[in-house]
């Protein structure tokens, strides 16, 4: 009791105690605020990192349609529409939704598209998959033509047409092929009529799969815009690198860049410099695929971007593998893609051995 009285009478002692407690409480509150701020900042950084990783994964998705097939039962609605694709990206891709736009103007799936989900498991495409079938069941698509859009779980869209307009498995009766590879909005042809060259003062090109060694040439490359929503404009940095098999040191590489469309041969060639020149503006494809204005014959031979010139391949009787670097403007954005293309031999006219 006497202790209580002494404490009650000692106002100075009580104020010191309460002041100390209040100071400790302030410190703890400040620490809690700082800790809360650190936790929120860490959570924010994790969200940003996850979003960046998701964006990178989405950008890395590279699904290339190969074909679309549908038999009679499929057209009647009891079979399966198979959409064959290659996954050339570095990660697996999940296709969640398939949109079918009828481009004939009559029948189903127009003006609003038919929306379907891939059959169980068929929308999961592992990295490196080749000729993988995405299957869509129970849509009676009839005999109409369709623009098909595949939507991935990361928000990327990949498009193709049914019936498939590019058949890489057939060669025309007249000797010209229809071999083609699709990269983004561009289709690149590589048959004997679409990959050509001229030398000297030639005005008519010939197949570039068999070329002379050490002779200056201009290469011709046929491409098309398969996108239906925007022009594709080739830029000055578009070029090609060719590497000789089994060759070391000097002469193992040859490089060339895009030239103006009025280039004809090594003696008549002109530089292509965007934006002062817009030779290669490929118009969007129509409902039935690329039209005449969607195609271009790209001339390649410049010694550097924006220059003129011609290219030569110095080693005789050597096989070369080419890498085409297409740099273009599409839907307001600049894009660049490298295409492992085709082989040719420098031993003209004796390339058949």
VEXDREN-2710 file (C-alpha; in Angstrom, 1 decimal):
% VEXDREN-2710
k/r/px/py/pz
1/UNK/0.0/0.0/0.0
2/UNK/2.8/2.4/0.9
3/UNK/4.5/1.5/-2.5
4/UNK/1.3/2.5/-4.3
5/UNK/1.2/5.8/-2.4
6/UNK/4.8/6.6/-3.3
7/UNK/4.2/5.8/-7.0
8/UNK/1.0/7.8/-7.1
9/UNK/2.8/10.8/-5.5
10/UNK/5.8/10.6/-7.8
11/UNK/4.4/12.3/-10.9
12/UNK/7.8/12.9/-12.3
13/UNK/8.5/9.1/-12.3
14/UNK/5.2/8.3/-13.9
15/UNK/5.6/10.8/-16.7
16/UNK/9.0/9.4/-17.4
17/UNK/7.7/5.9/-17.7
18/UNK/4.7/6.9/-19.9
19/UNK/7.0/9.1/-22.0
20/UNK/9.3/6.2/-22.5
21/UNK/6.5/3.8/-23.4
22/UNK/5.0/6.4/-25.9
23/UNK/8.5/6.8/-27.5
24/UNK/8.8/3.0/-27.8
25/UNK/5.3/2.8/-29.4
26/UNK/6.2/5.5/-31.9
27/UNK/9.4/3.6/-32.8
28/UNK/7.4/0.4/-33.3
29/UNK/4.7/2.1/-35.3
30/UNK/7.4/3.7/-37.6
31/UNK/9.1/0.3/-37.9
32/UNK/5.8/-1.3/-38.8
33/UNK/5.1/1.4/-41.5
34/UNK/8.6/0.8/-43.0
35/UNK/8.1/-3.0/-42.9
36/UNK/4.7/-2.6/-44.5
37/UNK/6.3/-0.4/-47.2
38/UNK/9.1/-3.0/-47.9
39/UNK/6.5/-5.8/-48.1
40/UNK/4.4/-3.9/-50.6
41/UNK/7.4/-2.9/-52.6
42/UNK/8.6/-6.5/-52.7
43/UNK/5.1/-7.6/-53.8
44/UNK/5.0/-4.9/-56.5
45/UNK/8.4/-6.0/-57.8
46/UNK/7.3/-9.6/-57.9
47/UNK/4.2/-8.7/-59.9
48/UNK/6.3/-6.6/-62.3
49/UNK/8.8/-9.5/-62.7
50/UNK/6.0/-12.0/-63.3
51/UNK/4.4/-9.7/-65.9
52/UNK/7.7/-9.2/-67.6
53/UNK/8.3/-12.9/-67.7
54/UNK/4.8/-13.5/-69.0
55/UNK/5.4/-10.9/-71.7
56/UNK/8.7/-12.5/-72.7
57/UNK/7.1/-15.9/-72.8
58/UNK/4.3/-14.5/-74.9
59/UNK/6.7/-12.9/-77.3
60/UNK/8.7/-16.1/-77.6
61/UNK/5.7/-18.1/-78.7
62/UNK/6.2/-19.1/-82.3
63/UNK/3.4/-21.3/-83.6
64/UNK/3.6/-21.8/-87.4
65/UNK/0.5/-23.3/-89.1
66/UNK/1.3/-26.0/-91.5
67/UNK/-2.1/-27.2/-92.8
68/UNK/-5.8/-27.6/-91.9
69/UNK/-7.7/-30.7/-92.9
70/UNK/-11.4/-31.7/-92.6
71/UNK/-13.0/-34.8/-94.2
72/UNK/-16.6/-35.3/-95.2
73/UNK/-17.8/-36.2/-91.7
74/UNK/-16.0/-33.2/-90.3
75/UNK/-17.8/-30.9/-92.8
76/UNK/-21.1/-32.5/-91.7
77/UNK/-20.4/-31.8/-88.0
78/UNK/-19.6/-35.3/-86.8
79/UNK/-15.9/-35.4/-87.4
80/UNK/-12.7/-33.5/-86.5
81/UNK/-11.2/-30.4/-88.0
82/UNK/-7.4/-30.8/-87.6
83/UNK/-5.2/-27.8/-87.6
84/UNK/-1.6/-28.9/-88.0
85/UNK/1.1/-26.6/-86.5
86/UNK/4.8/-26.5/-85.7
87/UNK/6.0/-25.0/-82.4
88/UNK/9.3/-23.3/-83.3
89/UNK/9.5/-21.4/-80.0
90/UNK/11.4/-22.2/-76.9
91/UNK/8.5/-23.0/-74.6
92/UNK/5.2/-25.0/-74.7
93/UNK/2.1/-23.2/-75.9
94/UNK/-1.5/-23.7/-74.9
95/UNK/-4.2/-22.8/-77.4
96/UNK/-7.4/-22.0/-75.5
97/UNK/-9.7/-20.8/-78.2
98/UNK/-10.2/-21.4/-81.9
99/UNK/-12.1/-18.7/-83.9
100/UNK/-13.6/-19.6/-87.3
101/UNK/-14.6/-16.7/-89.6
102/UNK/-16.5/-17.7/-92.7
103/UNK/-15.1/-15.6/-95.6
104/UNK/-17.7/-16.6/-98.1
105/UNK/-20.3/-14.2/-96.9
106/UNK/-23.1/-16.8/-96.6
107/UNK/-23.7/-19.7/-94.2
108/UNK/-22.5/-20.2/-90.6
109/UNK/-19.8/-18.4/-88.7
110/UNK/-20.5/-15.0/-90.2
111/UNK/-20.6/-12.1/-89.5
112/UNK/-19.8/-13.3/-85.9
113/UNK/-17.3/-16.2/-85.8
114/UNK/-17.8/-19.6/-84.5
115/UNK/-15.9/-20.1/-81.2
116/UNK/-14.6/-23.5/-80.2
117/UNK/-12.2/-25.0/-77.7
118/UNK/-9.6/-27.6/-78.8
119/UNK/-10.5/-31.2/-78.0
120/UNK/-9.2/-32.4/-74.6
121/UNK/-5.4/-32.1/-74.5
122/UNK/-4.9/-31.2/-78.2
123/UNK/-4.4/-27.5/-77.4
124/UNK/-1.2/-28.2/-75.4
125/UNK/1.8/-27.9/-77.8
126/UNK/5.2/-28.9/-76.5
127/UNK/8.3/-27.0/-77.5
128/UNK/9.8/-28.4/-80.7
129/UNK/6.5/-30.2/-81.8
130/UNK/6.3/-30.7/-85.6
131/UNK/3.1/-31.4/-87.5
132/UNK/1.1/-31.3/-84.2
133/UNK/-2.7/-31.6/-84.7
134/UNK/-5.0/-29.2/-82.8
135/UNK/-8.4/-30.8/-83.0
136/UNK/-11.8/-29.1/-83.1
137/UNK/-14.9/-31.3/-82.9
138/UNK/-18.5/-31.0/-83.9
139/UNK/-18.6/-27.9/-86.0
140/UNK/-20.4/-28.5/-89.3
141/UNK/-18.2/-26.2/-91.4
142/UNK/-19.7/-27.3/-94.7
143/UNK/-17.9/-26.4/-97.9
144/UNK/-17.2/-22.8/-96.9
145/UNK/-13.8/-21.1/-96.6
146/UNK/-12.6/-19.9/-93.3
147/UNK/-10.1/-17.6/-91.7
148/UNK/-9.0/-19.5/-88.6
149/UNK/-7.4/-17.7/-85.6
150/UNK/-5.8/-19.6/-82.7
151/UNK/-5.7/-17.8/-79.4
152/UNK/-3.1/-18.8/-76.8
153/UNK/-3.3/-18.7/-73.1
154/UNK/-0.8/-15.8/-73.1
155/UNK/-2.9/-13.7/-75.5
156/UNK/-1.1/-14.3/-78.7
157/UNK/-3.0/-14.9/-82.0
158/UNK/-2.0/-17.1/-84.9
159/UNK/-3.9/-17.2/-88.1
160/UNK/-4.3/-19.5/-91.1
161/UNK/-6.9/-20.3/-93.8
162/UNK/-9.0/-23.3/-94.5
163/UNK/-8.8/-24.7/-97.1
164/UNK/-5.1/-24.4/-96.7
165/UNK/-3.8/-22.1/-99.5
166/UNK/-0.1/-23.2/-99.5
167/UNK/0.6/-26.8/-100.2
168/UNK/4.3/-27.6/-99.5
169/UNK/3.9/-31.2/-100.5
170/UNK/3.1/-30.8/-104.2
171/UNK/5.0/-29.6/-107.2
172/UNK/3.2/-28.2/-110.3
173/UNK/3.2/-30.2/-113.5
174/UNK/5.1/-27.5/-115.3
175/UNK/8.1/-27.8/-113.1
176/UNK/7.4/-24.9/-110.8
177/UNK/7.0/-25.7/-107.1
178/UNK/4.7/-24.3/-104.5
179/UNK/7.1/-24.8/-101.6
180/UNK/6.5/-22.2/-98.9
181/UNK/7.3/-21.3/-95.3
182/UNK/5.3/-18.9/-93.2
183/UNK/7.0/-16.6/-90.8
184/UNK/4.7/-14.2/-89.0
185/UNK/2.6/-12.4/-91.7
186/UNK/5.0/-13.3/-94.5
187/UNK/5.1/-16.3/-96.7
188/UNK/8.4/-17.0/-98.3
189/UNK/8.5/-19.2/-101.4
190/UNK/11.5/-21.4/-102.3
191/UNK/10.7/-23.3/-105.5
192/UNK/12.6/-23.2/-108.8
193/UNK/10.5/-20.2/-110.0
194/UNK/10.7/-18.2/-106.8
195/UNK/14.4/-18.3/-105.8
196/UNK/16.3/-17.1/-108.9
197/UNK/19.3/-15.1/-109.9
198/UNK/20.7/-13.1/-112.8
199/UNK/24.4/-12.6/-113.8
200/UNK/26.2/-10.3/-116.2
201/UNK/23.5/-8.4/-118.2
202/UNK/20.8/-11.0/-118.1
203/UNK/17.3/-9.7/-118.1
204/UNK/15.6/-13.1/-117.5
205/UNK/16.3/-14.8/-114.2
206/UNK/17.0/-18.5/-113.6
207/UNK/16.9/-21.0/-110.7
208/UNK/19.4/-20.1/-108.0
209/UNK/19.7/-23.6/-106.6
210/UNK/22.6/-24.1/-109.0
211/UNK/24.8/-21.1/-109.4
212/UNK/28.3/-20.3/-110.7
213/UNK/31.2/-19.8/-108.3
214/UNK/32.9/-16.5/-108.1
215/UNK/30.5/-14.7/-110.4
216/UNK/28.6/-11.6/-109.4
217/UNK/24.8/-12.2/-109.2
218/UNK/21.6/-10.6/-108.1
219/UNK/19.2/-12.9/-106.2
220/UNK/15.5/-12.9/-106.6
221/UNK/13.2/-13.9/-103.7
222/UNK/9.4/-14.2/-104.0
223/UNK/7.4/-13.4/-100.8
224/UNK/3.8/-12.6/-100.0
225/UNK/1.8/-10.9/-97.2
226/UNK/-0.6/-13.4/-95.8
227/UNK/-2.0/-11.0/-93.1
228/UNK/-5.5/-9.7/-93.7
229/UNK/-5.3/-6.7/-91.4
230/UNK/-2.2/-4.6/-92.4
231/UNK/0.4/-3.8/-95.0
232/UNK/3.9/-5.3/-94.6
233/UNK/6.7/-2.9/-95.6
234/UNK/10.2/-4.3/-96.0
235/UNK/13.0/-2.2/-94.5
236/UNK/16.5/-1.4/-95.6
237/UNK/18.2/-3.8/-93.2
238/UNK/16.6/-6.9/-94.8
239/UNK/19.4/-9.1/-96.0
240/UNK/20.9/-12.6/-96.4
241/UNK/23.9/-14.5/-95.2
242/UNK/25.1/-17.7/-96.9
243/UNK/27.6/-20.0/-95.3
244/UNK/29.6/-22.7/-97.2
245/UNK/29.7/-26.2/-95.7
246/UNK/33.2/-27.4/-94.8
247/UNK/35.0/-24.2/-95.7
248/UNK/37.3/-22.5/-93.2
249/UNK/38.8/-19.0/-93.3
250/UNK/38.3/-16.6/-96.2
251/UNK/35.2/-17.3/-98.4
252/UNK/33.2/-19.2/-95.9
253/UNK/30.5/-16.5/-95.7
254/UNK/28.8/-14.2/-98.2
255/UNK/26.5/-11.3/-97.3
256/UNK/24.0/-9.3/-99.3
257/UNK/21.2/-6.8/-98.6
258/UNK/18.0/-5.8/-100.2
259/UNK/18.0/-3.6/-103.4
260/UNK/15.4/-1.6/-105.2
261/UNK/12.7/-3.5/-107.1
262/UNK/13.9/-2.1/-110.4
263/UNK/17.2/-3.9/-110.0
264/UNK/17.7/-6.3/-112.9
265/UNK/21.3/-7.7/-112.8
266/UNK/24.8/-6.9/-111.6
267/UNK/25.2/-4.2/-114.2
268/UNK/21.8/-2.6/-113.5
269/UNK/21.1/-2.3/-109.8
270/UNK/19.9/0.4/-107.5
271/UNK/19.9/0.9/-103.7
272/UNK/16.8/0.6/-101.6
273/UNK/16.5/3.1/-98.7
274/UNK/13.4/3.3/-96.6
275/UNK/11.5/5.7/-96.2
276/UNK/12.6/7.6/-99.3
277/UNK/11.8/4.4/-101.3
278/UNK/8.8/2.2/-100.6
279/UNK/9.2/-0.4/-103.4
280/UNK/8.2/-3.3/-101.1
281/UNK/4.9/-2.4/-99.6
282/UNK/2.9/-5.6/-99.6
283/UNK/-0.9/-5.1/-99.4
284/UNK/-3.0/-7.3/-97.0
285/UNK/-4.3/-10.6/-98.2
286/UNK/-7.9/-10.9/-99.2
287/UNK/-10.6/-13.4/-98.1
288/UNK/-9.2/-16.0/-100.6
289/UNK/-5.6/-15.4/-99.7
290/UNK/-2.8/-13.1/-101.0
291/UNK/-3.7/-11.2/-104.2
292/UNK/-1.4/-9.8/-106.8
293/UNK/-0.6/-6.7/-104.7
294/UNK/0.3/-8.9/-101.7
295/UNK/3.3/-10.3/-103.6
296/UNK/6.8/-9.0/-104.2
297/UNK/10.0/-10.2/-105.9
298/UNK/12.7/-9.0/-103.6
299/UNK/16.1/-8.3/-105.2
300/UNK/19.1/-9.1/-103.0
301/UNK/22.8/-8.2/-103.7
302/UNK/23.7/-4.9/-102.1
303/UNK/27.1/-4.7/-100.4
304/UNK/25.6/-3.0/-97.3
305/UNK/22.1/-1.7/-96.1
306/UNK/21.0/1.1/-98.4
307/UNK/23.7/0.5/-101.0
308/UNK/23.8/-1.0/-104.5
309/UNK/26.0/-3.8/-105.8
310/UNK/26.0/-7.6/-106.3
311/UNK/27.0/-10.7/-104.4
312/UNK/29.3/-13.6/-105.3
313/UNK/30.0/-17.0/-103.8
314/UNK/33.7/-17.8/-104.1
315/UNK/34.0/-21.5/-103.6
316/UNK/33.3/-23.9/-106.5
317/UNK/31.4/-27.1/-106.0
318/UNK/30.3/-26.2/-102.5
319/UNK/26.9/-26.4/-100.8
320/UNK/25.7/-23.2/-99.1
321/UNK/23.0/-22.8/-96.5
322/UNK/21.3/-19.4/-96.4
323/UNK/19.8/-17.3/-93.6
324/UNK/17.3/-14.7/-94.7
325/UNK/16.9/-11.8/-92.3
326/UNK/13.6/-10.1/-93.0
327/UNK/13.2/-6.7/-91.3
328/UNK/9.8/-5.1/-91.8
329/UNK/7.2/-2.7/-90.6
330/UNK/3.9/-4.3/-89.6
331/UNK/0.9/-2.8/-87.8
332/UNK/2.8/0.2/-86.6
333/UNK/5.7/-1.9/-85.2
334/UNK/9.2/-2.9/-86.5
335/UNK/9.8/-6.6/-86.5
336/UNK/12.8/-8.7/-87.5
337/UNK/13.0/-12.5/-88.1
338/UNK/15.7/-14.8/-89.3
339/UNK/14.7/-17.7/-91.5
340/UNK/16.9/-20.8/-92.0
341/UNK/16.1/-21.1/-95.7
342/UNK/17.4/-23.4/-98.4
343/UNK/20.6/-24.9/-99.8
344/UNK/22.2/-24.2/-103.2
345/UNK/25.4/-25.4/-104.9
346/UNK/28.0/-23.3/-106.7
347/UNK/29.0/-25.6/-109.5
348/UNK/26.9/-24.4/-112.4
349/UNK/26.1/-25.9/-114.8
350/UNK/27.1/-29.3/-113.3
351/UNK/25.2/-29.3/-110.0
352/UNK/23.6/-32.7/-110.5
353/UNK/26.1/-35.1/-109.2
END
